[in-house]
């Protein structure tokens, strides 16, 4: 007895099972995973953001925070996969935030909403921060540092300046 299987449907792979899909979650991925080695406590947002974006890119998940992967309709076949990834992303972000900051974004429904809120609060370039970095650079002296150490300190300030300008 032959069954009528649509040949197109037969070759469709569940996006959550396809390792190149942004909906794929590796078996070792879990909600308690720490994507970066330090928690964001309200200071050093640029460094924290950059570290997070590197980790998210390695996991093919930046689209959930940059807006390129939007929430599908509940009836869409990718909705469950999207919802699972979105919740995993929220747990990853919450896990690397200071407790008070995490509580302030806990009830957002999408990883994108959490990301945008953090960006609005902490990502604005501040004239005070710009002045402080320029002052640090101006006052920096090699002192007892070797050339490599001195250069590394200067490079960190230059990179921070690039990030806010």
C-alpha positions as a Python dict, from the first residue, in 0.01 Angstrom:
ca = {
    (1, 'X'): (0, 0, 0),
    (2, 'X'): (161, 324, -110),
    (3, 'X'): (140, 636, 100),
    (4, 'X'): (109, 976, -57),
    (5, 'X'): (404, 1169, 80),
    (6, 'X'): (474, 1504, -74),
    (7, 'X'): (838, 1483, -196),
    (8, 'X'): (893, 1846, -100),
    (9, 'X'): (766, 1785, 254),
    (10, 'X'): (983, 1474, 278),
    (11, 'X'): (1302, 1682, 239),
    (12, 'X'): (1204, 1961, 479),
    (13, 'X'): (1427, 1963, 783),
    (14, 'X'): (1303, 2100, 1114),
    (15, 'X'): (1501, 2426, 1154),
    (16, 'X'): (1573, 2343, 1519),
    (17, 'X'): (1752, 2026, 1398),
    (18, 'X'): (1959, 2197, 1129),
    (19, 'X'): (2300, 2308, 1267),
    (20, 'X'): (2321, 2602, 1024),
    (21, 'X'): (1983, 2739, 1127),
    (22, 'X'): (1967, 3019, 1384),
    (23, 'X'): (1691, 2813, 1549),
    (24, 'X'): (1932, 2529, 1622),
    (25, 'X'): (2026, 2478, 1984),
    (26, 'X'): (2324, 2251, 2041),
    (27, 'X'): (2270, 1973, 2296),
    (28, 'X'): (2532, 2131, 2522),
    (29, 'X'): (2350, 2468, 2523),
    (30, 'X'): (2147, 2524, 2837),
    (31, 'X'): (1976, 2815, 3015),
    (32, 'X'): (2248, 2838, 3281),
    (33, 'X'): (2530, 2883, 3030),
    (34, 'X'): (2754, 3185, 3081),
    (35, 'X'): (2836, 3334, 2741),
    (36, 'X'): (3086, 3583, 2880),
    (37, 'X'): (3318, 3559, 3177),
    (38, 'X'): (3191, 3866, 3363),
    (39, 'X'): (2853, 3997, 3468),
    (40, 'X'): (2742, 4338, 3349),
    (41, 'X'): (2697, 4560, 3655),
    (42, 'X'): (2617, 4890, 3486),
    (43, 'X'): (2978, 4976, 3407),
    (44, 'X'): (3172, 4889, 3093),
    (45, 'X'): (2867, 4834, 2873),
    (46, 'X'): (3067, 4859, 2550),
    (47, 'X'): (3305, 4579, 2653),
    (48, 'X'): (3019, 4361, 2778),
    (49, 'X'): (2815, 4420, 2460),
    (50, 'X'): (3109, 4337, 2234),
    (51, 'X'): (3183, 4017, 2428),
    (52, 'X'): (2817, 3914, 2409),
    (53, 'X'): (2797, 3980, 2035),
    (54, 'X'): (3106, 3767, 1975),
    (55, 'X'): (2953, 3480, 2175),
    (56, 'X'): (2613, 3515, 2011),
    (57, 'X'): (2770, 3522, 1664),
    (58, 'X'): (2959, 3202, 1745),
    (59, 'X'): (2623, 3043, 1827),
    (60, 'X'): (2452, 3195, 1519),
    (61, 'X'): (2208, 3387, 1740),
    (62, 'X'): (2280, 3758, 1680),
    (63, 'X'): (1962, 3787, 1475),
    (64, 'X'): (1757, 3749, 1792),
    (65, 'X'): (1905, 4066, 1941),
    (66, 'X'): (1974, 4277, 1632),
    (67, 'X'): (1619, 4243, 1499),
    (68, 'X'): (1692, 4042, 1184),
    (69, 'X'): (1504, 3742, 1324),
    (70, 'X'): (1160, 3861, 1421),
    (71, 'X'): (889, 3677, 1609),
    (72, 'X'): (686, 3465, 1365),
    (73, 'X'): (309, 3432, 1380),
    (74, 'X'): (192, 3172, 1636),
    (75, 'X'): (58, 2959, 1350),
    (76, 'X'): (389, 2969, 1161),
    (77, 'X'): (577, 2638, 1149),
    (78, 'X'): (889, 2806, 1292),
    (79, 'X'): (712, 2961, 1592),
    (80, 'X'): (797, 2686, 1842),
    (81, 'X'): (1163, 2682, 1736),
    (82, 'X'): (1175, 3064, 1754),
    (83, 'X'): (1010, 3065, 2098),
    (84, 'X'): (1253, 2807, 2233),
    (85, 'X'): (1556, 3001, 2105),
    (86, 'X'): (1417, 3333, 2224),
    (87, 'X'): (1371, 3195, 2576),
    (88, 'X'): (1720, 3044, 2571),
    (89, 'X'): (1859, 3381, 2462),
    (90, 'X'): (1676, 3565, 2741),
    (91, 'X'): (1814, 3318, 2997),
    (92, 'X'): (2167, 3363, 2859),
    (93, 'X'): (2140, 3742, 2880),
    (94, 'X'): (1988, 3736, 3229),
    (95, 'X'): (2266, 3502, 3342),
    (96, 'X'): (2537, 3757, 3266),
    (97, 'X'): (2364, 4059, 3419),
    (98, 'X'): (2394, 4189, 3771),
    (99, 'X'): (2094, 4076, 3978),
    (100, 'X'): (1931, 4421, 3993),
    (101, 'X'): (1975, 4482, 3620),
    (102, 'X'): (1843, 4132, 3543),
    (103, 'X'): (1533, 4194, 3752),
    (104, 'X'): (1468, 4517, 3563),
    (105, 'X'): (1443, 4331, 3229),
    (106, 'X'): (1304, 3999, 3350),
    (107, 'X'): (952, 4054, 3219),
    (108, 'X'): (1040, 4151, 2862),
    (109, 'X'): (901, 3895, 2618),
    (110, 'X'): (1179, 3886, 2360),
    (111, 'X'): (1556, 3884, 2368),
    (112, 'X'): (1539, 4179, 2128),
    (113, 'X'): (1333, 4381, 2379),
    (114, 'X'): (1584, 4304, 2656),
    (115, 'X'): (1875, 4401, 2429),
    (116, 'X'): (1714, 4726, 2315),
    (117, 'X'): (1632, 4825, 2673),
    (118, 'X'): (1990, 4766, 2786),
    (119, 'X'): (2120, 4959, 2485),
    (120, 'X'): (1889, 5253, 2561),
    (121, 'X'): (1996, 5268, 2924),
    (122, 'X'): (2367, 5193, 2902),
    (123, 'X'): (2472, 5230, 2540),
    (124, 'X'): (2429, 5602, 2498),
    (125, 'X'): (2759, 5775, 2446),
    (126, 'X'): (2803, 6004, 2737),
    (127, 'X'): (2990, 6331, 2719),
    (128, 'X'): (3117, 6256, 3068),
    (129, 'X'): (3250, 5917, 2959),
    (130, 'X'): (3410, 6068, 2649),
    (131, 'X'): (3579, 6334, 2859),
    (132, 'X'): (3695, 6078, 3114),
    (133, 'X'): (3849, 5852, 2849),
    (134, 'X'): (4022, 6144, 2678),
    (135, 'X'): (4154, 6261, 3014),
    (136, 'X'): (4281, 5911, 3099),
    (137, 'X'): (4458, 5894, 2765),
    (138, 'X'): (4611, 6238, 2812),
    (139, 'X'): (4733, 6159, 3166),
    (140, 'X'): (4862, 5810, 3084),
    (141, 'X'): (5230, 5755, 3154),
    (142, 'X'): (5442, 5449, 3088),
    (143, 'X'): (5583, 5446, 3440),
    (144, 'X'): (5709, 5098, 3528),
    (145, 'X'): (5512, 4927, 3250),
    (146, 'X'): (5705, 4770, 2965),
    (147, 'X'): (5628, 4900, 2617),
    (148, 'X'): (5383, 4618, 2547),
    (149, 'X'): (5189, 4674, 2869),
    (150, 'X'): (5179, 5050, 2814),
    (151, 'X'): (5061, 5005, 2455),
    (152, 'X'): (4792, 4758, 2567),
    (153, 'X'): (4651, 5011, 2815),
    (154, 'X'): (4649, 5283, 2549),
    (155, 'X'): (4489, 5049, 2295),
    (156, 'X'): (4209, 4965, 2539),
    (157, 'X'): (4126, 5335, 2577),
    (158, 'X'): (4145, 5392, 2201),
    (159, 'X'): (3906, 5100, 2146),
    (160, 'X'): (3664, 5238, 2406),
    (161, 'X'): (3678, 5578, 2238),
    (162, 'X'): (3606, 5416, 1901),
    (163, 'X'): (3308, 5240, 2058),
    (164, 'X'): (3142, 5559, 2181),
    (165, 'X'): (3227, 5791, 1893),
}
